[in-house]
Amino acid sequence: MNVLGAVAVSAMVLAYALESRHRAFVGVFAVACAASSVYGFLIGSLPFGLAEAVWTAAALRRLRRAP
């Protein structure tokens, strides 16, 4: 399960860094945030899971508005 968390957070950081290059990275960021949220809930960390769920919603909103 720790692998899920490490992969999710690593993907989040990488996608966030590359967001300005292509709209697809905003989508990757949203998926990585969702995976991180699932990880937070699986480990029993409600605040972490909820915070990542909010980031997921924000990324999806940005994705819809991206040109």
GUDOTOR-711175 format. One record per residue (C-alpha): z, y, x; residue in three letters; residue number from 1. Coordinates in nm, 4 decimals, padded with zeros to 6 digits, always signed. Each point is the difference from the previous one (the first is absolute). Layout:
N
+----------+----------+----------+---------+-----+
:       zz :       yy :       xx : residuo : num :
+----------+----------+----------+---------+-----+
:        Z :        Y :        X :     ALA : NUM :
...
+----------+----------+----------+---------+-----+
***
This chain:
67
+----------+----------+----------+---------+-----+
:       zz :       yy :       xx : residuo : num :
+----------+----------+----------+---------+-----+
: +00.0000 : +00.0000 : +00.0000 :     MET :   1 :
: +00.0593 : +00.2345 : +00.2938 :     ASN :   2 :
: -00.3665 : -00.0421 : +00.0875 :     VAL :   3 :
: -00.0967 : +00.1469 : -00.3390 :     LEU :   4 :
: +00.2098 : +00.3084 : +00.0678 :     GLY :   5 :
: -00.1331 : +00.0459 : +00.3520 :     ALA :   6 :
: -00.3628 : -00.0414 : -00.1074 :     VAL :   7 :
: +00.0412 : +00.2284 : -00.3018 :     ALA :   8 :
: +00.1635 : +00.2825 : +00.1940 :     VAL :   9 :
: -00.2447 : -00.0332 : +00.2892 :     SER :  10 :
: -00.2934 : +00.0168 : -00.2422 :     ALA :  11 :
: +00.1552 : +00.3042 : -00.1669 :     MET :  12 :
: +00.0296 : +00.1883 : +00.3278 :     VAL :  13 :
: -00.3518 : -00.0909 : +00.1128 :     LEU :  14 :
: -00.1598 : +00.0831 : -00.3363 :     ALA :  15 :
: +00.1897 : +00.3294 : -00.0222 :     TYR :  16 :
: -00.1245 : +00.0970 : +00.3449 :     ALA :  17 :
: -00.3599 : -00.0790 : -00.0996 :     LEU :  18 :
: +00.0000 : +00.1526 : -00.3497 :     GLU :  19 :
: -00.2028 : +00.3021 : +00.1064 :     SER :  20 :
: -00.2830 : -00.2223 : +00.1273 :     ARG :  21 :
: -00.0878 : -00.1741 : -00.3246 :     HIS :  22 :
: +00.1187 : -00.0225 : -00.3585 :     ARG :  23 :
: +00.0431 : -00.3780 : +00.0332 :     ALA :  24 :
: +00.3012 : +00.0527 : +00.2241 :     PHE :  25 :
: +00.1804 : +00.1696 : -00.2893 :     VAL :  26 :
: -00.0525 : -00.3231 : -00.1947 :     GLY :  27 :
: +00.1234 : -00.2070 : +00.2933 :     VAL :  28 :
: +00.3042 : +00.2254 : +00.0178 :     PHE :  29 :
: +00.0688 : -00.0551 : -00.3723 :     ALA :  30 :
: -00.0248 : -00.3779 : +00.0377 :     VAL :  31 :
: +00.2248 : +00.0057 : +00.3070 :     ALA :  32 :
: +00.2557 : +00.2126 : -00.1874 :     CYS :  33 :
: -00.0050 : -00.2486 : -00.2870 :     ALA :  34 :
: +00.0552 : -00.2886 : +00.2423 :     ALA :  35 :
: +00.2854 : +00.1908 : +00.1600 :     SER :  36 :
: +00.1502 : +00.0612 : -00.3443 :     SER :  37 :
: -00.0172 : -00.3708 : -00.0806 :     VAL :  38 :
: +00.1666 : -00.0738 : +00.3329 :     TYR :  39 :
: +00.2776 : +00.2487 : -00.0779 :     GLY :  40 :
: +00.0709 : -00.1658 : -00.3332 :     PHE :  41 :
: -00.0141 : -00.3484 : +00.1552 :     LEU :  42 :
: +00.2637 : +00.0868 : +00.2584 :     ILE :  43 :
: +00.2172 : +00.1527 : -00.2699 :     GLY :  44 :
: -00.0378 : +00.3625 : +00.1020 :     SER :  45 :
: -00.0533 : +00.1793 : -00.3284 :     LEU :  46 :
: -00.0208 : +00.3523 : +00.1524 :     PRO :  47 :
: -00.2633 : -00.1092 : +00.2539 :     PHE :  48 :
: -00.2021 : -00.1849 : -00.2628 :     GLY :  49 :
: +00.0075 : +00.2977 : -00.2358 :     LEU :  50 :
: -00.0876 : +00.2505 : +00.2725 :     ALA :  51 :
: -00.3013 : -00.2053 : +00.1011 :     GLU :  52 :
: -00.1027 : -00.0333 : -00.3649 :     ALA :  53 :
: -00.0033 : +00.3801 : -00.0226 :     VAL :  54 :
: -00.2145 : +00.0168 : +00.3160 :     TRP :  55 :
: -00.2357 : -00.2538 : -00.1577 :     THR :  56 :
: -00.0384 : +00.2159 : -00.3108 :     ALA :  57 :
: -00.0599 : +00.3114 : +00.2110 :     ALA :  58 :
: -00.2641 : -00.1767 : +00.2091 :     ALA :  59 :
: -00.1775 : -00.1321 : -00.3093 :     LEU :  60 :
: -00.0033 : +00.3503 : -00.1448 :     ARG :  61 :
: -00.1501 : +00.1348 : +00.3233 :     ARG :  62 :
: -00.2557 : -00.2799 : -00.0041 :     LEU :  63 :
: -00.1148 : +00.0963 : -00.3495 :     ARG :  64 :
: -00.0369 : +00.3642 : +00.1048 :     ARG :  65 :
: -00.1662 : -00.0646 : +00.3364 :     ALA :  66 :
: -00.3651 : +00.1048 : +00.0229 :     PRO :  67 :
+----------+----------+----------+---------+-----+
***
